[in-house]
Amino acid sequence: MARAQGARAQMALAFETVYGTPPAGGFTKMPFASTTLGAEQPLLNSELLGYGRDPLAPIKDAVTADGDVVVPLDAEAFGFWLKAAFGAPTTTGTGPWTHAFQSGSWTLPSLSIETGMPEVPRYAMYSGCVLDQLSWQMQRSGLLTATVRLVAQGETVGTASSAGALADIALKRFGHFNGQVTRNGSALGNVVSADITYANNLDRIETIRSDGRIDGADPSIAALTGSIEVRFADSTLVTQAINGEACEMEFAYVLPSGESFTFTVHAVYLPRPRIEISGPQGVQATFDWQAARDGAVGRMCTATLINDIEVY
């Protein structure tokens, strides 16, 4: 009897035309490190009395379909997740192409995602997937991955794939050593690590349905937060925090072959941090920043991806 192994698992993704309806084709094979995407339906204990000490059979509760997918930050596949987070980009160029994803869209595209374990076989199609949160960390070393949090409408399980022929993409992965952080156009030194989290703060439409699924997931007020840990070498960031001013911060990765990913936060506000001296080693400060809409630019952030993909 075959046993399922993560090493043989596959993931396919396609954008939906109608929410909750998987498309007939157009799926792309996606790289991923792990996933908790799944559907669960808890049981409710019987509260009825008069039948002795042994309980009556439980009943089924509503279906919840959601989970996280850990994906690499790469030059091509990451664009699908950016489109899910921000909507369709504005694309310019003639190859390489520049895709600019902007925050502030009132509508977000939905996805159909199939995870397959061919040994069992088990192929689970998650329809009506909407991106709730996208986060990653910048540091000096290690593997560079992002965590995508999804809210799905439901799960359909079969013994054969319904994704059809999968389009393949070239994996050109960014590394931590490709990263840089700038503030107002100038390199920001002494940065030890940085965390970035963009959230659409989805509102699940939990209406009464015979299948127990949700009717949709609508985006509400977005949030862009994070933290920057720096070696305390000057008072630039502390002074900004005290004055309550905003700055533009840019988190970027550039490959030697020319592909790049730049995440620009147009208005970053810093809190006044506690500066602690914990011993003889270097002093570090952590700024838990928040972003807001920049009046001059007209949005909170812009994600720019330059690669060889013409259309997302």
Buried (B, 14 or more C-beta within 10 A) or exposed (E): EEEBEEEEBBBBBBBBEEBBEBBEEBBBBBBBEEBEBBBEEEEEEEEEEEEEEEEEEEEEEBBBBBBBBBBBBBBBBBBBBBBBBBBBBEBEEEEBBBBBBBBEBEEBBBBBBBBBBBEEEBBBBBBBBBBBBBBBBBBEEEEBBBBBBBBBBBBBEEEEBBBBEBEEBEEBBBBBEBBBBBBEEEEBEBBBBBBBBBBBEBEBEBEEEEEBBBBBBBBEEBBBBBBBBBEBEEEBBBEBBEEEEBBBBBBBBBBEEEBBBBBBBBBBBBEEBEEEEEEEEEEBBBBEBBBBBBEEBEBBBBBBBBBBBEEB
